[in-house]
């Protein structure tokens, strides 16, 4: 696959799905003017190259459904792609003509692209560069971002699959059979092609273009692939496999190879790197957490675990590109499964500490394992301070903005959420009620903290299932209490096995929400970016690295570049390996 490309992929895919309703190949093949006879053949200058096109009315048509504008000043064609034609920030703005029939085919096609790539399609407000879906006499599109309004024309007969195909052109895909190495996979029967349409079957090498290839081989199942009888004058195949057989054209969905190629073209906002391989033990009962334990500006990864009946802590120290493991505490205080372990800078010295809260006669006691920069020292900071029961949600954050992290818990109070904050003095905690019956509370909610509005005080927030989608309420800190606001309503999917996390992923000083989830046994990550008063969801990576339930996911700025990253530890022959998804 390539940018402005022919959907080139990793291997010859046999993903040749056929529409549930049997359609003829002619009905599947996109044409800008399906009822027109051959237009006037012209050689035009397109992006620095001479290209043969058909001029029909005022349009210059290439390969049946691709519109071109002569003498544009964009980048030079690159075989199956134009490298300058990408949409910046993986974002395509669009508008839909009010009179376009069956607009669901557009929204369904957009949803298909969004669910299989890192691209985001956002309704246009005032953006100058955007795609405009309009009614017309055929199915057609320009290739890549050309600047200004660019039309995708859809006749009434153009299906959702045809629309997926045309969006493929708009984001930069050429037809699959035009790739420069196609003769290794297919035979073109020029004797069967309509007179005057032979130019549609040239490779980019034959037209004198070089290329940016994003994959290795042709994909017969690509949604961008011509059918075997395309532009046939006699009903006989114009394209055949090298062995003489034909193939099925499909306009159902992006093939697996299409998806792999498009995610090379439009990589997400995260880069996957292995930072530790079989580094220390791994078992399910360990508690994995992140923090800057040595105060060097880079977050580290650490685990606390039962050692006899006590707690030992190993820290995997970041050097910006990998982790090195050190034992920082051996049999330091008790350890049992019902304890709640967290991290934070509780004394405000610039180094993150470990802490645990536990049931002490029905009350909450808190031990803090203070970091020295090379180890931990345990101190009791609260004894029987407020109630304790298993259904409470315990978190940490600097809720009053004094530079020291505090403890807090939310809990069910007559079906509503009340919040107690254990405020740090630097050496102990003092309990205060900051919210009473503020919004709903139930066990399946995910409660987290972060400075979501960037005012220097951490806030509480919860994400929950709302008709199978995610809604998010933020309890904004005033410095002495919380005020609840709805920041996202039914924004992306929600299910129990997702891993929800917070962090400042774009480095703007405001914390965001995010979720990692299994997508065909791989990890896909959506980020709900904060603008200071609400969240907007973006797909940051599609199917990057493995995903399974026993992995331990967390976030932190592991390379010290000012943006938070994702990390996961997992069992690798009974030892811990660690992958970091680095924010770009």
C-alpha angles and dihedrals in degrees: 000000000000143000107274080009151149097254092261115185148189100267140357101285121211090197092130102156118176127212114266087237109059108246130183118247089243091059090051097048113094116229129173091214107017094173096045126103118230112305128219110296113230137171108226133181107247120177093334096314135095110244130182112228140162117248109215115174103318094331130100107213126198126188092354103290107031118103119209135192113212121232098013116164099224125114125308119266113266108203101269093003152040108223095205095052099083122120108245120246089010088279126133118189116208146175131196124221107246093230097049108125120232097013090180089080088063096046091043091050091048091049089051092053092046093049093051104038144031090255120117124202114206126185109252122249108167102333113137097213113059146133117250118202109209140167118258147137099285146359113284145142144172117251117250128337108323099174128261122023114344120187130227103196118207125186117206090261095055107111133210087264091052088050091052087052094050092047085053089060092046092055091048113279125138122196116291098233092058094069115124097246097044092117088072088066110025143034118223111215099208090176088068097049122104112258110264094022097082092101089068089070100054120117119231090249089056088054090051097252127137120216152225104219117197096185142022112242146024120274114213090190095055116128085225094058122113116236119252092253098046111150091354116169096196108027091260122123118276092187124040136167114259089255090060097254126122130227140215122263116219134197098176105099146330109290121236088255092050089055093048091051097045090051089056090050093047106026115188128246095272133074118205118224133169107233100173133021119198094338110165128329127313129202134151099253094061117108111225118199138161134226143132095267098169096040097237095130095258123099118236132205121237141174132205119202145169112274106182097318095323138080124264122181129207119192121205099207118211122228090181095265105040145005130253117197124228131172106238101171133022120196093338109166128327127313129201133152098252094061117107111227123197140160133227143130096269098170096039096238095131095257123100119236136201122242138177133199120201145173110274108178092322091313132096121256121182130205119192121204100206117210119235091186092260103038146001132261117198122226131173106237101171133021120196092338110166128329126313130201133151099253094061117109110228122196140153136230144132095269098170096040097238095130095258123100119236135202121242140176134197120203143171113275110179090326093313133095121259121182130208120192122205099207117212120231091184092264106036144009131253119200121232132169107234101171133021120199093337111165128328127313130199134152099254094060117108111225120199142156139228142131094271098171096039097237095130095258123099118236135205120241139174132200120202144170113274110178090327091311130097123258122182130205119193121205099205117211119236091186091260104037145001133261117198124226132171107239101172132022120196093336110167128329127313130202134152100254095058116111109230119199141161133223143129096270099170097040096239096130094256124102120236135201122240142175133203119201144170114271111176088331091307130101121260119182129202120191122205100206119209120229091184096268106037144008130253119195124230131174104238099180136004120212099338115165128335126311130199134153098253094061117110111227128192140148137235144133095272097169096040096237096130097258125094121243135199124244135182132190122202143173113274109177089330091308130099122260120182130207122192122204099206118211113233 
